[in-house]
Amino acid sequence: MQIPSTVRLVAAAAFTACAMVPAMAQQVVLKVHHFLPGTSNVHRNLIQPWCDKVAKDSGDKLKCQIYPAMQLGGTPAQLFDQARDGVADIVWTIPTYSAGRFLKSEVFELPFFTRSAKGSSTAFWHFVQKNALDEYAGVKPLWLHTNDGSSFHLTSAKGVRSLDELKGLKIRAATRLNSRMLAALGATPVQMPLPAVPEAMAKGVIDGAMVPWEGVPAAKLQEIARSHVDVPAGEPKFANSIFAFVMNKAKYDGLPADLKKVIDANSGAETSAWAGEKGFDSVVVPFHKLATDRGNQVLALPAAELARWTKATADIDEQWVKEVSAKGGNGAALLEDARALSRQYDK
C-alpha cells in the first residue's frame, strides 16, 4: 500500500525531533550565584569569562545561568551552604562570612600575609588541597583565591597617617580576623558584607571600610570615600579575604565524563592564579585612578609607621594558632605551611 506523502513527511519530522532529543538533553545548565552586582568587576571579568570558556570548551553542552546580587535569595553568608545543598550549582563567595567554619583556610586572612593576589591565590589553592579539603565537604572547589590585600577607604579627606589617627574610628571589616586586626590597631570594627558598605558609609554609620581596590567601584567608594590608605609599595598588605568558586559535589559527580573533563580543565591552581591576577592585581592601577580623578587622596604609610601597625597586630597569629590547636589541629604547623607556600608563590 502506498503511504501518502503527507504521512511520510510527518513521520520523518517526528523521527528527526526524537533524534534531536538526546543531543539537546546533553546540555547542562549551571545555576551560578554570587553576592555582587552584575556590573561588578568579578562578575564581568571572572565569573562571566569562566562561564563563556566552559561553554566554548564543551561545545555549548555546559551553560551558565548567572544570578548576581543574591537573586536566588538568602544572604552572602549562606552562599556556601546553597552550593552544598543544591540551591545553586556553583557559587562565588567569601567562605569566612560564616565565622568559625573555615578555621584552617582563614590562615590566609591573617594580617600582613599577602603581597599579590596571583601569588597568594596559588598558595591558597595548594594549602587547601593539602590541609583543608575537609572544610569544603559537599562541594568541589573549582578555584580558590585571595584578593590583593585590603586598603582603608575613609570618608575623611584628611585620611589616616598614624595609629593615633586611626584610634576610635568605626571601620568596616569583612571577616572576624579583619575585625580582630582593626581592634588591635585601636579602631572599632564593624563587620558587614561589601554590599552593605555604601549605605553605611554614606549615612555615617562607619567612618570607613577595609576593602581591596577591586571592590571600590562595586561599592562606589571612589565617590563616597575622600581618602584611601595603602602600605608602601612591595610590602605585605594590611589584611585579606579568601574567596571560593565551588560546585555542588553531586552536580559535578552526575556529569558525563567529557563535561567533567571540561570543568577540571578550568579548575585548579592555574585558574586560581588567573582569578587573583585578572580579578584583583590587574585593576589596582586603574581603580586608583578612579579615586584620584575625583580629587581623593591616596596615601601610603611611611615604613616606620607601618612597623608600628605590624607590631600592634603581632599576637593575632598566635591567637589563631591557639584556636586551631584547641579544635585538634596543629596550628603552628599549618601557619608555617601557609607561610612557606606564600614564600614560594607570593614573592
N, C-alpha and C positions, 0 to 999 in steps of 0.2 A: 504494500500500500504506500502511496506517495504521501510523505509528510508535508503539509503546507509550509511554504517558505516563512510565513509569519511565526509559526510554531518553532521552526528551526532557529530563527533569529532570537526568539525569547529564550529558548533553551541555551543557546550559545552565550547570551548575555548573563544568564543565571550561572552558567558554568564559570565564566570569567570572573563574576563577582565573588563566587565561592573560592576561586583560586587566589583571589587577592586578599582574602581574609587573613590567612596565616602571615602574609608579608606585613599587612597593616598591624596585626596583633603583636608583631615583634617590637614595635615602638614602645619604649618605656618612658613615661612622663615622671620626672622627679620634681617633687614639691620642695622648693628651696626657700627657707625662711630666715630672715635676719631683722635686726632692730634699727638699722639706719635708713634714711630716706632713699628713694630710688635715684635721686640726683647726687648721692654721695660718691666720694672717690672710691670707696671699697666696692660699692655696687657696680659702678661703671668700669672700673679698671681691674678688679679682681674677680668678683662673682660672675658678672656677665661674660667676660672673656673666657673664663674657665668653662662655663656652660656652652659657649659657642664652640670651644675647642672639642669638648667631648661629643657634641652633636656632629661636628665635621668628621672626627676620627671614627665615629660609629656609623657613618653614612646615614645620619638622622634617625638611627634607631634609639638613641638616647636624646631626650628633650627635656629641658628645664622649664618649669613654671615658677618664676621667682616671685616671692611675696615679701617686699620690703616693709619697713616701718611696722612690724608686728601685725601684718594684715590678717594672719591666721589666728590672732588673739593671743592672750597671755602677756607676760612681761619678759623683758630681756633675761632675767634670772631663770626663767622657765624654759628657755630655748633648748638647752642640752637635754632636758627630760622629754621635750617634744620630739627630738630626734630619736631618743632611746625608745620612746613609747609608740612611735609611728605616726604621731600627729603631723609631722613633716618628715620627708625622706632625708633631707640634708639641712643642716643649719650652720650658720656662721655666728659665733658668739664669743663672749669672754667667759670662760668656764668659772672663773673665780667670782663672778657676780653671785654665785652660790657659795657663800662663805664657808670655809672649812671642809669642803668636799674634795678639793683638788690640792691637798696639802703638799704633796711632793712636787706637783707641776708648778706650784706658785713660787718655787725657789727662784725662778726667773723674774719674779716681781720684787725681789729684794732691792734695796737702794743701791744705786751706782753699780749696776750689773751689766748694762747694755751700752755698746758703742754704736752699733748699726743694726738695723732690722734684718738685713740679709744674713749677716753672720750669726746674730743671736737666734734667728729663726732656725737656721741649720742646726745649731747646737741644741735648741729646744726639742726639735724633732728627734734627734738621736738620744737625748736624755729620756724622753718619754718612752721610746721603743725599748730602752734598756731597763728603765726603773719604774715607770708609772702607768703601764698599759692597764693595770687593774682599775685605775681611776676612770677609764673610758669603757667600762663594761656596757654591752648593749649597743655600742656604736662602733663604726670603723673610722678611725681618723684618716682623713684624706690629705689634709695639710694642716700643720700647726705652725703658728708664727708668733712673733712678738711685734710690738711697734718699735720705732727707733729710739724711744725714750720720751717721757713726758716733759713738757715745759710748763712754766707758770704763765697764765694769761689773766691779767688783772684789770679791774675797772678803773683803777687809779692811773692817771697819766704819769705820775712820778715813778711808779714801778717800785721794785724792791732791790736793794743792793747789799743788804746785810741781814743777818739773823734777827737783829733788833727790830728792823723794819717789818719783818715777816710776823713777828710775835703778835698773837691775838687775832690775826686776820682769819676770816672764815673762808676756807679753801675747799673746793670740790675734790674728792678723791674717788677713784674708780673702784678700788678694792680695799680689803682690810689691811693689806700691807702698805698700800699707799696711805691709808689713814694713820697707820702706826708711824710711818715716816714723818708725816706732817705734824703729828703730835710731838714727836721727838724734836722737831725744829721749832716748836713753840706756837705753831698755828693751830687753829681749831678746824679739824677735818669734818667735812660734811659729805658722806658717801652717797653717790647717786649715779645712775647711768647717764651717758652722754646726752640722750635726747632731752633730759630734764634740765640741762645746764643753761641754755639760753634764757629761759624764763627766770630761773633762779638768780642769774647774774643781773638781768635787766631790772628785776624787782628789788635788788639789794639784799636778797636772802643770803647770798655769798659774795665775798669780795673778789673772788677769782676762782680759777679752776686749773687743775693739773690735767693737761690733755696733750697728746702728741700733735705735732704740726699737721699731720694728716687729718685730724678731726676738726681743725679750725674752720674751714668753710662749711662743713656739715652742721656745725653749731653756730655759724655766723659770728665766730669770736673775733674775726678781723673788724667787725662792726661794733660789737658790744664791748670788747676789751680796748683799753687805750695804751697798755704796755705789756711786754712779754719778756720773760727772763729765761735764759738758757745757761748751760755750763760752758766753759771755754771750749773752743774747738778741739776735738780729739779726745776729750775726757769722757768717762762713763756718765751717762745721763742720770738725772735725779731719780727717776722711777720708771716703771714699765708696766705693761699689761700683757698677758698672754691671750692668744686667740686660737679658736679651733674651728675648722671646717670639717664636720663629721657627718657620717651617713648612718642611717638606721641599719644595724647589722643584718637583720632578717631580709631587708630590701636588697642589700648587696648580695647576700647568700642566694637569693632567689633569681639573680640574673643569670642568663646563659653565659657560657664560658667566654664568648667573644666580647660581650659587653663588660664582663669583669675585667678583661684584659685592657679595655679602653680606660676604665676607671683607674686601674692600677698604674697605667702609663702616665696618668695625670695626677698622681699622688706621690707622697714621699718627701725625701729630703730636698731634692731639686725643686719641686713645686713649692715647698715651704720657703726655700730661699727666694724663689721668684716672688712669692706673695710679700715677703718682707721688703725686698728691693723695689718692686713695682708699686706696691701699695703705700710704702712709707718713705724709704730713703729718697726716692726719686722726686717726691713732692715737697721736700723741705724748703728748697730754694724758692720755687715759685709761690709757695704759700707764705713764706716770709715776706715776699714782695706784696702780697695782698694786704698785709698789715702795714708795711712801710709806705705803701702808696696812699694810705689813709692818714699818714702822719703819726702812726703809732711808734713808740719806742721799742726797739728790740735790743735788750741788754744782755750782756754775758757777765757772769760773776767773775771778779778777779780771782786768780789762783789761790791767794791766801785766804780769801773769804770762802771759797769752795772747800778748802781744807777744814774750816770750822764746821761747815754743814756735814761733811763726811764724818768728822769726829762725833758730832751730836747724834748721829744715827748708827753709830758703830755697834751698839748692842742688839740691834734688830736681828742681825744674822744669828746671834746666839739664842735669842728668844725663839726664832724659827726652829733651830736645831733641837731645842728642848721640847718644843711642841711635837715635832715629828718623832722624836725618841719616845715621848710619852704614849704615842699611838703604836709603838712597837717597831718603828723604823730606825735606821741608823742615820740620824740627821746629819752628823758630821761627815760621814762618807758621801751622802747624797749631795751635800753642799760642795764638797771638794770635787765630786764628779762633774757637777754643773759648771763649776769654775774652770775645770780642766777643759771641758768641751768649749766653753766660751773662749778660753785662751787659744784653742785650736782653730776655731772658725770665726770668731768675732774679734779679729786683731785690729 
